[in-house]
Amino acid sequence: MSKTFDDSFEDMFKQDKKYVVRILKPIENDEELSVEDYKLEYDEYPSLNEMKSWISAGKHRDTIELICVLDDEGEKRHAIINEEGKIYGLPVNLEATLMYDEFKAKHGYEVANDIVVGTCAVLTNFELE
């Protein structure tokens, strides 16, 4: 069976796809709770070790936790945080907390006194498999 134009176009798009991750990293000892905000791009689906490196807490065990947030356009995105960040006393991530609260409010979940701490990695154009 031969490929159609649509199949060929789709294959070409898949080859050029980049996996983009937005990193929101709290700036330590910042009274305004600012974050360092930057993007990482990958040619292939990121490995578990790469994901752990995004939220690494240094000398602590890095166990990832999946949460959902709303991006700047109001779209649902998967995000990865350090599951034990509160136990380790990681700094508050105000930007990620607001994105998490917006997701919960939009989808009818209770917006409780929960906060995101440590680095948050937002998967901007793919989901965790």
C-alpha positions in Angstrom: 0.0 0.0 0.0 1.4 3.4 -0.9 1.5 6.4 1.3 -0.8 9.3 0.8 0.3 12.9 0.9 -1.3 13.2 4.4 0.7 10.2 5.6 3.9 11.6 4.3 3.2 15.0 5.8 2.4 13.4 9.2 5.7 11.4 9.1 7.6 14.6 8.3 6.0 16.4 11.2 6.8 13.5 13.6 10.5 13.7 12.6 10.6 17.4 13.4 8.7 17.2 16.7 10.4 18.6 19.7 9.3 17.7 23.2 9.2 21.0 25.1 9.3 21.3 28.9 8.8 24.6 30.7 10.8 24.7 33.9 9.6 26.8 36.9 12.3 26.8 39.5 11.9 28.9 42.7 14.6 31.4 43.4 15.9 30.5 46.9 15.6 33.2 49.6 13.5 35.5 47.3 10.9 37.3 49.4 8.7 37.8 46.3 8.7 34.0 45.6 9.9 34.6 42.1 10.8 31.7 39.7 13.4 31.1 37.1 11.3 30.3 34.0 13.0 28.6 31.0 12.3 25.9 28.4 14.1 22.7 27.5 13.7 21.0 24.2 14.3 17.3 23.4 14.3 15.5 20.0 13.1 12.3 21.7 10.6 11.5 24.4 12.5 12.3 27.7 13.6 9.4 29.8 12.7 8.9 33.5 16.2 10.0 34.5 15.8 13.2 32.5 12.5 13.9 34.2 14.0 13.3 37.6 16.8 15.7 36.8 14.2 18.5 36.1 12.9 18.3 39.7 16.0 17.2 41.5 16.4 18.2 45.1 20.1 17.6 45.2 21.0 15.1 47.9 17.4 13.9 48.4 15.7 11.1 46.7 13.9 12.3 43.5 10.5 10.7 43.2 8.3 12.4 40.6 4.7 13.2 41.1 2.3 14.1 38.3 -0.1 17.0 38.7 -2.2 18.9 36.2 -2.0 22.7 35.7 -3.4 25.3 33.4 -0.9 26.9 31.1 -1.0 30.6 30.0 -3.7 29.9 27.4 -5.9 28.0 29.9 -5.1 24.6 28.5 -4.6 21.5 30.7 -1.0 20.4 30.9 0.8 17.6 32.8 3.4 18.8 35.2 6.0 17.0 37.2 7.1 17.9 40.7 9.2 16.3 43.5 6.7 14.1 45.4 8.6 14.6 48.7 9.4 18.3 48.2 7.5 19.4 51.3 9.3 16.8 53.5 12.6 18.1 52.2 11.6 21.7 52.9 11.9 22.9 49.3 11.0 26.5 48.6 7.4 27.5 47.7 6.8 27.7 43.9 4.1 30.4 43.8 3.8 30.3 39.9 3.2 26.6 39.8 0.8 26.8 42.8 -1.3 29.4 41.0 -1.4 27.2 37.8 -2.3 24.2 39.9 -5.1 26.1 41.7 -6.4 27.4 38.4 -6.7 23.8 37.1 -8.5 22.7 40.3 -10.9 25.6 40.2 -11.7 25.2 36.5 -12.4 21.4 36.9 -14.5 21.7 40.1 -11.9 20.5 42.6 -11.6 22.1 46.0 -8.9 24.7 46.0 -7.5 23.9 49.5 -4.4 25.2 51.3 -2.1 23.1 49.2 1.1 24.5 47.7 3.6 23.3 45.1 7.2 23.4 46.3 10.5 23.0 44.4 10.9 22.9 40.7 7.9 22.2 38.5 8.3 20.9 35.0 5.3 21.6 32.7 5.1 19.4 29.7 4.0 22.0 27.1 3.3 19.8 24.1 3.1 16.2 25.2 1.8 14.2 28.2 3.4 11.7 30.5 2.9 8.2 29.2 
